[in-house]
Amino acid sequence: MSILWIVLALVAAQRLAELAYARRNTRRLLAAGGEESGAGHYPLLVGLHALWLVALAVFVPADQAPNWGLLGVFAVLQGLRLWVLASLGRFWTTRVITLPGAPLVRRGPYRWFRHPNYLVVAGEILVLPLAFGAWEIAVVFSLANAVLLLLRVRVEERALSPRRPAGWPPAAPIPAAPPRQRSRRRARP
């Protein structure tokens, strides 16, 4: 079996295990009075991640030698991903579920970032294809992921804002479309 297929099998197994863990946490949070936000975009996120793996399997030759340095970066990203999951514990889901009255997690990477999981995912989507020379897949899926994450982060910010203490943690502003500016023409004399 090629390195590519081994890596893809491990990533797919990890994602399936995470989905099972997320499903269990989602059921428990909803049973405890949790509320879901942004359910409409969830299938798009799942589809993006599935298509990303399929694109790697279909378009990267099985015998493609990996860039071991980039594969090492991907392995570090997996460690960061586990840190995120461990930090959120029973609150980690793949959906946007808020439990009114529950304190926000303030440990692990959440001490410094509001959405560390999305930083890790963006890195994964970029780095893994590059590790196998598939820059086209890296670019296309990174751009698609960025578009979906703009929506997702807005949904999460709205859902969490009633529970978030002012100024914690400091976050980069969420980019919004710049306002249209009217051209200023000078009146002719």
C-alpha positions as CSV (number, residue, x, y, z in Angstrom):
1,M,0.0,0.0,0.0
2,S,1.3,3.5,-0.9
3,I,2.1,6.2,1.6
4,L,-0.8,8.3,0.1
5,W,-3.3,5.5,0.7
6,I,-2.1,4.9,4.2
7,V,-2.4,8.6,5.0
8,L,-5.8,8.9,3.4
9,A,-7.1,5.8,5.3
10,L,-5.8,7.3,8.6
11,V,-7.4,10.7,8.0
12,A,-10.7,9.1,6.9
13,A,-10.7,6.9,10.0
14,Q,-10.0,9.9,12.2
15,R,-12.8,11.9,10.6
16,L,-15.3,9.0,11.1
17,A,-14.3,8.6,14.7
18,E,-14.7,12.4,15.2
19,L,-18.1,12.3,13.6
20,A,-19.2,9.6,16.0
21,Y,-17.8,11.5,19.0
22,A,-19.5,14.7,17.8
23,R,-22.8,12.9,17.2
24,R,-22.8,11.6,20.8
25,N,-21.9,15.1,22.2
26,T,-24.6,16.7,20.0
27,R,-27.3,14.3,21.4
28,R,-26.2,15.0,25.0
29,L,-26.1,18.8,24.5
30,L,-29.5,18.9,22.8
31,A,-31.0,16.7,25.6
32,A,-29.6,19.1,28.2
33,G,-31.4,22.1,26.5
34,G,-28.8,23.0,23.9
35,E,-29.8,24.9,20.8
36,E,-28.5,24.4,17.3
37,S,-27.6,27.4,15.0
38,G,-26.7,27.3,11.3
39,A,-27.9,23.8,10.5
40,G,-28.4,24.7,6.9
41,H,-24.7,25.1,6.1
42,Y,-23.7,21.9,7.9
43,P,-24.1,19.5,4.9
44,L,-21.9,21.9,2.9
45,L,-19.1,21.5,5.4
46,V,-19.4,17.7,5.5
47,G,-19.5,17.6,1.7
48,L,-16.4,19.8,1.4
49,H,-14.4,17.6,3.7
50,A,-15.6,14.4,1.9
51,L,-14.8,15.8,-1.5
52,W,-11.4,16.9,-0.3
53,L,-10.5,13.4,0.6
54,V,-12.0,12.0,-2.6
55,A,-10.1,14.6,-4.7
56,L,-6.9,13.5,-3.1
57,A,-7.7,9.8,-3.7
58,V,-8.7,10.4,-7.4
59,F,-6.3,13.0,-8.6
60,V,-3.1,12.2,-6.8
61,P,-1.2,9.2,-8.2
62,A,-0.9,6.5,-5.6
63,D,2.9,6.3,-6.1
64,Q,3.4,10.0,-5.5
65,A,6.3,10.5,-3.1
66,P,5.4,12.7,-0.2
67,N,7.2,15.8,1.0
68,W,8.1,14.4,4.4
69,G,8.5,17.9,5.9
70,L,5.0,18.9,4.9
71,L,3.7,15.5,6.1
72,G,5.4,16.3,9.4
73,V,3.5,19.6,9.5
74,F,0.3,17.7,8.9
75,A,1.1,15.4,11.8
76,V,1.7,18.5,14.1
77,L,-1.7,19.8,13.0
78,Q,-3.2,16.5,14.1
79,G,-1.7,17.0,17.5
80,L,-3.2,20.5,17.6
81,R,-6.6,19.1,16.5
82,L,-6.5,16.6,19.4
83,W,-5.7,19.5,21.8
84,V,-8.8,21.3,20.5
85,L,-11.0,18.3,21.0
86,A,-9.6,17.6,24.4
87,S,-10.0,21.2,25.5
88,L,-13.7,21.3,24.5
89,G,-14.4,17.8,25.8
90,R,-18.2,17.1,25.9
91,F,-18.8,20.5,24.2
92,W,-17.0,19.6,21.0
93,T,-19.3,18.9,18.1
94,T,-19.2,19.4,14.3
95,R,-22.4,21.5,14.6
96,V,-23.0,24.8,16.2
97,I,-24.7,23.8,19.5
98,T,-24.9,26.2,22.4
99,L,-26.0,25.3,25.9
100,P,-27.5,28.4,27.6
101,G,-25.9,29.1,30.9
102,A,-22.9,26.9,30.4
103,P,-19.6,28.7,30.8
104,L,-17.5,29.0,27.7
105,V,-14.3,26.9,27.6
106,R,-11.3,28.9,28.5
107,R,-8.5,26.3,28.5
108,G,-6.2,25.0,25.9
109,P,-6.0,27.0,22.7
110,Y,-9.3,28.7,23.6
111,R,-7.3,30.9,26.1
112,W,-5.9,32.7,23.0
113,F,-8.2,32.1,20.1
114,R,-11.9,32.0,19.6
115,H,-11.9,29.4,16.8
116,P,-8.6,27.4,16.9
117,N,-10.3,24.4,15.3
118,Y,-10.9,26.4,12.1
119,L,-7.2,27.4,12.0
120,V,-6.2,23.8,12.3
121,V,-8.7,22.7,9.6
122,A,-7.5,25.4,7.3
123,G,-4.0,24.2,7.7
124,E,-4.9,20.6,7.1
125,I,-6.8,21.4,3.9
126,L,-3.8,23.3,2.6
127,V,-0.9,21.2,3.8
128,L,-2.0,17.6,3.0
129,P,-2.5,18.1,-0.7
130,L,0.8,20.1,-0.8
131,A,2.6,17.2,0.9
132,F,1.7,15.1,-2.2
133,G,2.3,17.8,-4.8
134,A,-1.4,18.6,-5.4
135,W,-1.2,22.4,-5.2
136,E,-4.4,22.7,-7.3
137,I,-6.4,20.7,-4.7
138,A,-4.8,22.8,-1.9
139,V,-5.9,26.0,-3.6
140,V,-9.4,25.0,-4.6
141,F,-10.4,23.5,-1.3
142,S,-8.7,26.2,0.8
143,L,-10.7,28.8,-1.1
144,A,-14.0,26.9,-0.7
145,N,-13.2,26.3,3.0
146,A,-12.5,30.0,3.5
147,V,-15.9,30.9,2.0
148,L,-17.7,28.4,4.3
149,L,-15.8,29.4,7.3
150,L,-16.7,33.0,6.9
151,L,-20.4,31.9,7.2
152,R,-19.6,29.4,10.0
153,V,-17.7,31.8,12.2
154,R,-20.4,34.5,11.8
155,V,-23.0,31.9,12.9
156,E,-20.9,30.8,15.9
157,E,-20.2,34.4,16.9
158,R,-23.9,35.2,16.9
159,A,-24.7,32.0,18.9
160,L,-22.0,32.5,21.5
161,S,-22.2,36.3,21.9
162,P,-24.8,36.2,24.7
163,R,-22.5,34.0,26.8
164,R,-19.2,35.7,26.0
165,P,-17.7,38.1,28.5
166,A,-16.7,41.4,26.9
167,G,-13.2,41.4,25.4
168,W,-12.5,37.7,25.9
169,P,-10.5,36.3,24.1
170,P,-9.5,39.1,21.8
171,A,-10.3,38.1,18.3
172,A,-9.5,39.3,14.9
173,P,-12.5,41.1,13.4
174,I,-14.6,39.0,11.1
175,P,-14.1,40.5,7.6
176,A,-17.2,41.9,6.2
177,A,-17.8,43.0,2.6
178,P,-16.5,46.5,2.3
179,P,-19.2,49.2,1.9
180,R,-19.7,50.5,-1.5
181,Q,-18.3,53.9,-2.0
182,R,-19.7,56.3,-4.4
183,S,-17.2,58.0,-6.7
184,R,-16.8,61.6,-5.9
185,R,-16.9,63.6,-9.0
186,R,-15.9,67.2,-9.0
187,A,-18.4,69.5,-10.4
188,R,-17.3,71.1,-13.7
189,P,-17.0,74.8,-13.6
